[in-house]
Amino acid sequence: MKISLLAAALALTAPVALAHGPARHATGTHDGGIAASPAKAVRADFDIVHAKVSVKDRVATFHMAVSGSAGASRPAKTGALAGSRVFSYVWPVSLDPHAVGFERGAGTLALAVTAHPDFDDTPLFDENGDGRHDNDGDLWHSHWVVLKPTPACGDGALGVVDIPPGTTPRLPKTWPGLPLLIDSPGWDPTLAGDTVEVRVPFDAGIGLDDLRYDGVTAGLRVNASVHAPLLCVSDVFKVASGDLSLPGRITH
């Protein structure tokens, strides 16, 4: 999928610069990556001021800084899956989805840190430590998702790619069983102060040196009919680059 299609779907402008030196923001300095100016129109905990991916010893650190407190807001609980909301910090990347277990060319791969109080999509993990694996979707957790422009989600809107009934696409071992191209690998995100970070290990042989990335904060919504499309991007809060051009380059 061409990035120009994604840019159209996420049409949003914001002052941005590719940071070659230190990027200053509310609480400190971040070197390299994508620096964006604070935007008063965006709620502070989703107002991206810096996005970066760095790699050391086959482990990639996905980093995002905002002008407020990262993770301060989560969706209100509705009591039902249908129509429920998801808040997310997202890093779209140029890596083919095949690299993490999906079919080649399935869409645009993105790492997402999400919270959603009305359902749990990490059945292998007990994030709140209460002995249950089905009641902690409201805690921030990580996913790989595959995105495509999805007309049924709205004009120019994106959706997480559905798995049509009766099909058996290639899926990661930690796929959570939902009819979506989504993975629940269990990497714990760290949200502290104004920063969100996730450390992601990659297998040898996956080329990361040429990886390009961007940063996005967004709200998603489960379809009111809980039917295809199941999960749509309903609100884009901010795009680090302003146009989803994936200008970020890996640093070591």
C-alpha positions as CSV (number, residue, x, y, z in Angstrom):
1,M,0.0,0.0,0.0
2,K,1.3,3.4,-0.9
3,I,2.0,5.8,1.9
4,S,0.3,8.5,-0.1
5,L,-3.0,6.7,0.5
6,L,-2.4,6.6,4.2
7,A,-1.5,10.3,4.2
8,A,-4.8,11.1,2.5
9,A,-6.7,8.9,5.0
10,L,-5.0,10.6,8.0
11,A,-5.0,14.2,6.5
12,L,-3.7,16.3,9.3
13,T,-1.2,19.1,9.3
14,A,1.3,19.9,12.1
15,P,4.6,21.7,12.2
16,V,7.4,19.1,12.1
17,A,11.1,18.7,11.5
18,L,13.4,15.8,11.2
19,A,15.6,16.2,14.2
20,H,19.3,15.9,13.4
21,G,20.3,17.4,16.8
22,P,18.6,17.5,20.2
23,A,14.8,18.0,20.1
24,R,13.6,20.2,23.0
25,H,10.1,19.7,24.5
26,A,8.3,20.3,27.7
27,T,10.4,18.2,30.1
28,G,13.7,17.4,28.4
29,T,15.8,16.7,25.3
30,H,15.5,13.9,22.8
31,D,18.1,13.3,20.1
32,G,17.3,12.3,16.6
33,G,14.0,11.1,15.3
34,I,11.0,13.3,14.4
35,A,10.4,16.5,16.3
36,A,7.0,18.2,16.2
37,S,5.8,21.5,17.7
38,P,3.2,21.3,20.5
39,A,-0.4,21.9,19.3
40,K,-2.9,23.6,21.6
41,A,-5.8,22.0,19.8
42,V,-4.6,18.5,20.7
43,R,-5.1,17.1,24.2
44,A,-1.7,17.2,25.9
45,D,-1.4,13.4,26.6
46,F,-1.7,12.7,22.8
47,D,0.1,15.8,21.6
48,I,3.2,14.3,20.0
49,V,6.4,16.3,20.2
50,H,8.9,13.6,19.4
51,A,8.9,10.1,17.9
52,K,11.9,7.9,17.5
53,V,13.0,4.2,16.8
54,S,16.5,3.1,17.8
55,V,18.1,-0.3,17.5
56,K,20.7,-2.0,19.6
57,D,21.6,-5.7,19.5
58,R,18.4,-6.6,17.5
59,V,16.2,-4.9,20.0
60,A,14.3,-1.9,18.7
61,T,13.1,0.8,21.2
62,F,10.0,2.6,20.0
63,H,9.8,6.0,21.7
64,M,7.2,8.8,21.7
65,A,7.1,11.9,23.8
66,V,4.0,14.2,24.3
67,S,3.5,17.6,25.7
68,G,1.5,16.3,28.7
69,S,1.5,13.1,30.7
70,A,1.6,10.0,28.6
71,G,-1.2,7.6,29.2
72,A,-3.2,10.1,31.3
73,S,-6.4,9.5,29.4
74,R,-8.2,6.2,28.6
75,P,-11.6,5.6,27.0
76,A,-14.7,5.7,29.3
77,K,-16.1,2.2,29.9
78,T,-19.3,1.6,27.9
79,G,-20.1,-1.9,29.2
80,A,-20.3,-3.4,25.7
81,L,-17.9,-4.4,23.0
82,A,-20.0,-2.9,20.2
83,G,-19.3,0.8,19.8
84,S,-16.5,0.8,22.4
85,R,-13.4,2.9,22.0
86,V,-9.7,2.3,21.9
87,F,-7.0,5.0,22.6
88,S,-3.6,4.4,21.1
89,Y,0.0,5.5,20.6
90,V,1.1,4.2,17.2
91,W,4.3,3.8,15.2
92,P,3.6,3.0,11.5
93,V,6.7,1.4,9.9
94,S,7.9,0.5,6.4
95,L,8.6,-3.1,7.5
96,D,6.6,-5.7,5.6
97,P,4.0,-7.4,7.8
98,H,5.6,-10.7,6.9
99,A,8.6,-9.8,9.2
100,V,6.4,-10.2,12.3
101,G,4.2,-13.2,11.1
102,F,1.6,-11.9,8.7
103,E,1.2,-12.4,5.0
104,R,3.5,-10.4,2.7
105,G,2.0,-7.1,1.5
106,A,-1.0,-7.4,3.8
107,G,-1.0,-3.7,4.5
108,T,0.9,-1.1,6.6
109,L,2.4,-2.6,9.7
110,A,2.3,-0.5,12.9
111,L,3.3,-1.1,16.5
112,A,0.5,0.2,18.8
113,V,0.3,0.8,22.5
114,T,-3.4,0.7,23.4
115,A,-6.0,0.8,26.2
116,H,-9.7,-0.2,26.0
117,P,-11.7,-1.0,29.1
118,D,-14.5,-2.9,27.4
119,F,-12.6,-5.9,26.1
120,D,-9.4,-7.9,26.5
121,D,-7.3,-8.8,23.5
122,T,-4.2,-10.2,25.2
123,P,-5.4,-13.7,26.2
124,L,-1.9,-15.1,26.9
125,F,-1.1,-12.4,29.5
126,D,-2.4,-11.3,32.9
127,E,-1.4,-7.7,33.0
128,N,-3.1,-6.7,36.2
129,G,-1.8,-9.9,38.1
130,D,-5.2,-11.0,39.4
131,G,-5.0,-14.5,38.1
132,R,-7.4,-13.8,35.1
133,H,-6.4,-13.3,31.5
134,D,-9.6,-11.7,30.2
135,N,-10.1,-8.5,32.3
136,D,-7.2,-6.1,31.8
137,G,-7.7,-4.4,28.4
138,D,-7.9,-1.1,30.3
139,L,-4.2,-1.3,31.1
140,W,-1.8,0.0,28.4
141,H,-0.4,-2.9,26.3
142,S,1.2,-3.5,23.0
143,H,0.1,-4.9,19.6
144,W,1.3,-5.3,16.0
145,V,-1.6,-4.3,13.7
146,V,-1.9,-4.2,10.0
147,L,-3.8,-1.1,8.6
148,K,-5.4,-0.3,5.3
149,P,-7.8,2.4,4.0
150,T,-11.2,0.9,4.7
151,P,-14.2,2.7,3.0
152,A,-16.7,1.0,5.4
153,C,-15.0,2.9,8.2
154,G,-15.7,6.2,6.6
155,D,-14.5,8.4,3.7
156,G,-10.7,8.0,3.6
157,A,-10.6,6.2,7.0
158,L,-8.3,3.4,8.0
159,G,-9.2,0.2,9.6
160,V,-7.4,-2.8,11.1
161,V,-7.5,-5.4,8.3
162,D,-10.3,-8.0,8.8
163,I,-9.9,-11.7,8.3
164,P,-12.7,-12.8,6.0
165,P,-14.7,-15.9,7.2
166,G,-13.3,-19.1,5.8
167,T,-9.8,-17.8,5.1
168,T,-6.7,-18.8,6.9
169,P,-4.0,-16.1,6.4
170,R,-0.5,-16.4,7.9
171,L,-0.7,-15.2,11.5
172,P,1.8,-14.7,14.3
173,K,2.0,-17.3,17.1
174,T,0.6,-14.8,19.6
175,W,-2.4,-13.8,17.5
176,P,-5.2,-13.3,20.0
177,G,-8.0,-15.1,18.1
178,L,-9.8,-12.0,16.9
179,P,-10.8,-11.9,13.2
180,L,-8.2,-9.2,12.5
181,L,-4.6,-8.9,11.5
182,I,-3.5,-8.1,15.0
183,D,-0.8,-9.7,17.3
184,S,-0.5,-9.6,21.0
185,P,3.2,-10.3,21.7
186,G,3.2,-9.2,25.3
187,W,5.9,-6.6,25.3
188,D,5.2,-4.3,28.2
189,P,5.1,-0.6,27.4
190,T,6.6,1.9,29.8
191,L,4.7,5.1,30.3
192,A,6.5,7.6,32.5
193,G,6.1,11.3,32.6
194,D,5.7,12.5,29.0
195,T,7.1,9.4,27.4
196,V,5.9,6.1,26.0
197,E,8.4,3.4,25.1
198,V,8.3,-0.2,24.0
199,R,11.3,-2.5,23.5
200,V,10.8,-5.0,20.7
201,P,13.2,-7.9,19.9
202,F,13.5,-8.9,16.2
203,D,14.8,-12.2,14.7
204,A,18.1,-12.3,13.0
205,G,17.7,-11.8,9.2
206,I,15.1,-9.1,9.5
207,G,16.6,-6.0,8.0
208,L,16.1,-3.0,10.3
209,D,18.8,-0.5,9.0
210,D,16.5,0.8,6.3
211,L,13.3,0.9,8.4
212,R,11.3,4.1,8.2
213,Y,8.7,5.2,10.7
214,D,6.3,7.8,11.9
215,G,4.3,8.5,15.1
216,V,0.6,8.8,15.5
217,T,-1.9,9.2,18.3
218,A,-5.4,8.0,17.5
219,G,-8.7,6.8,18.7
220,L,-10.3,3.6,17.3
221,R,-13.9,2.3,17.5
222,V,-15.3,-1.2,17.4
223,N,-18.1,-1.3,14.8
224,A,-21.5,-1.0,16.3
225,S,-22.6,-4.3,14.7
226,V,-19.3,-6.0,15.8
227,H,-19.0,-7.1,12.2
228,A,-16.6,-6.4,9.3
229,P,-15.0,-4.0,9.5
230,L,-14.5,-4.8,13.2
231,L,-12.1,-2.0,14.2
232,C,-11.9,1.4,12.6
233,V,-9.6,4.4,13.2
234,S,-12.2,7.0,14.1
235,D,-10.1,9.9,15.4
236,V,-6.6,10.9,14.5
237,F,-5.3,13.1,17.3
238,K,-1.9,13.9,15.8
239,V,0.7,12.7,13.3
240,A,4.3,13.4,14.2
241,S,5.4,14.2,10.6
242,G,2.1,16.0,9.8
243,D,1.6,13.9,6.6
244,L,2.5,10.3,7.5
245,S,5.4,10.4,5.2
246,L,7.5,8.1,7.5
247,P,10.5,10.4,7.5
248,G,12.0,8.8,10.6
249,R,15.2,6.7,10.1
250,I,16.7,4.2,12.5
251,T,19.4,5.3,14.9
252,H,21.9,3.0,16.6
